[in-house]
């Protein structure tokens, strides 16, 4: 069963993030985006609930922009008691691309493990730190 | 000919290739054939360092593509900047049956074919030369988007 996605973020980020990801990985189905703009927590939870209803039954990954932010907090409350819902915070482009490219072929938790790892791997610094350079083999 | 994907894209190795096409087709190697890149040490290093996970990236000159053996072509992407480089390969006897046309961005004197493809009369002449040699050209920016024959788009744009 296709894993659905719901991206919840501040301002226009969710919609813009999906647009960017579709520029890279092509158009996607089974995904909705939401903003917390103008929402108290109750309204935000209701919006998330409504969007998940529209996506239909089955496994769902909620992607929120900020751990500890309202989007993530509202999602945490909803995920409680739903065995096939997951929440991932700190959503970014490599993470979402990886999700869309693997959700058809991997089980839910393996999909999540991989996208979390890829999302982290996408964060790099240049030039590398002294420490980073010193720890690499020389010659 | 066994290339997994031959693509014309003036950004060469970038997100749509490193993420979109690589994720969809899973190449083991990406060959970037570009004379300018091949002759610039630091630019070449940058491209090779941006290799997607598990994929080898090699920068080479356009003329060197003719020496790439079929077993190396299998499972590999070949990236070229424009129809000019493809025509050079075709003249050297390299004739992939199908070529994917991706980003050809706008500049002075270019006509829009699609949002991501802009060409001028010289580009069109090169593309037609390749088509006459048996190379079919299809426009498609990323997997999942429509795949369109290039020649009718050229005619429609008056090129």
Interface residues (C-beta under 8 A of the other chain):
Chain A: X22 X23 X24 X25 X26 X27 X28 X94 X97 X98 X101 X118 X121
Chain B: X15 X16 X19 X20 X23 X24 X53 X141 X142 X143 X144 X145
